[in-house]
Amino acid sequence: PSGTTEFTFTNLPVYNPNGTPIAYTVEELPLEGYVTSIDGTTITNTYDQGKKDIPVRKVWVNGPTAKPDITLHLLANGETVQSIQLKHPTLEHTFTDLPIRDVNGVDITYTLEEDPVAGYTSSVQGFTVTNTYDQGLKNIPVEKFWEGGPEVKPSITVILLANGTEVAAHEMVHPQTTYTF
């Protein structure tokens, strides 16, 4: 809590024995946990909240070589206190001189958020933001046609290739004639 306390020194001599005026000043012994400032005879003690730096890091997983700019928000107890934009290829930033405690001495909880980045899925772990390229998903339907032969058809295996490499397979058992990868 804040407050004002006053004290008056009384009955002090105005002049020293040789007749020159006495210049009075005040000092205060150091007080742990507070920063002291003196203006004339007014002493102000401000609670020392402590300071810290928070380094943040950006990680890109896959995707095109050229990455988009991103915006990060530093939150203190859920409220945005600073925002920065990281332009590619910058991957690090440090938020500096942040108070450790609020004015009541309670530790401040800092978190990090990122604005959505088109084409990427974002995750935040502590003060590291990872964007994973969203390659997109699609369905590939397969349809089997039989011409002639016995009514009961043999089972077949359909193999899905991506750029010439097998990525999936599915066995189609009679009477199945369609499947979607």
N, C-alpha and C positions, 0 to 999 in steps of 0.2 A: 504494500500500500504506500501511496505517496502522502507527503504531509510537510508541514512547515513547523520548525521549532525555532524559537527565538530566545536569545540570552543577551543581556546588556551588562557590560562591565561598567561599574559605577565608581565615582569619586576618584578618577584618575587625574594625575597632574597634567596640566596643559603644557608646562615648560619644564625643561630640565634645570638643574641648579645653575647653569651658566646663562640661562635666559633664552635659550633657543627652543623653538617649538618641538614637541615630541611627535614623531610620525608613527602612529599605531597601525599595525597590520595584524592579520590573523593567519594562523596555520592550523592544520588538523593532522593528527597522527594518522598514518595509513590505516585504512579500514578494508579488511579483506573482502573481496567480492564486489567492491564499489570503485568507481572512478571519481576522483574528487577534483572539482574546479573551484577557484576562488576569484571573485570579482569584488574588489574593495573589501568589505567585511561580510559579504554574502558567500557562504560556503554551500555548494551544491554537490550532493552525492548521488551519482547515477549508477543504478545497478549494472554490473558488468555481465552482459549476456554471453560473453565469450564469442569467439569467431572461429569459423572453419571454412575450408574450401571443399567443394564437391566436384571431383572430376567425373565427366560422363564420356561414354564411348559408344561409337556406332559400328555395327557389324552388318555387312551385306552378304547374303547367301544366294549365289547364282544370279541369273538375270543378265541383261545387257551390260556391257562394259561401262557405258555412260549411265550414271545414277542420277536420280532426281534430287533436288534440294529438299531438305526436311526441316520441320520446325519442332523444336523440343520445348517443353514447358516444365519448369521446376516449381513444384508445389510445396508449401509449408503448411502442415496440418490441413491439407486438402484444398488450399487456396493458392492460385497461381501468383508467384512472386517475381519470376523472371521468365522470359521466353527468348530463345535464340534460333537463328536459322543457320544450319550447317550446309555449306555448298560443297558439292563433290569436287575434289577428293578429300576434303577435311573429314576426319573420323573422330576427333576428340575436341573437347571443350572443358574448361574448368569454371564453375561458378565460384566466385571468390567473396571473402569477407561476409559470410553468412552467419547470423546469430545462432548460437547453439541452443540458447534458452529464450523463452519469451520474457516479458518484463516482470512476470510473477515467479520466475525461476523454474518454470516447467520446460523440460526438453522439447524441442521442436522436431517433429517427424517430417523429413523431406522425402518426396517421391518424384518420379519423373514420368511424363506422358509425352506422346508424340502424336502430331496430327496424322490422320490416315494418309498413306502413300499409295497412290493408284498402282495396281499391278503387284503389290507386295503384301504379305501378311506380317504384321508387327507383333513382337513380344518384348516385354521389358522385364529384366531381371536385375533388381537393384538399380544401378545407374548405367547399365548396358542395354542398349536398344538394338535388337536384331530384326532386320527385315529380310524375309525369305521370299524369293521370287515366286509368284503364283503362276505356275505354268499353264493353268487352266485345265479344265477337265472336259472330256467329251465322251459321248457314247458311240460305239461302233456296232451297228446291227449286222448280223450275219444271217443269211437265209440259204438253206440247202434245198435244191430241187432234184427230184429223182425222176428219171424217165425210163419206163419199162422195168422189167425184172420182177421178182417175187414181191408179194404184198408186204411182207415183213422185211425191212431193210436192215443192213448191218449198222453197227455203231461206227461213228466216225469221230476223229479228233480234229477240231479246228484250231489252228495256231495263229496267234496274232503277232505280227512283226512290227517293230517301230524302227524305221531306218535300217531295215534288213536284219535286226536282232530280235529274237523271240522274247516277248514280254509276258505272254499269257497263252494258255491253252484251255480248251473246253471239250469234253466228250459229249457228243450228241447221240442219245440213245433213242431208237425208234419208239414212238412216232414223232419225236421232237425234230422240227425242221427249222426253228429259228432260235437265235441266242443273241444277247447284246452284251458286248464287253463294255 
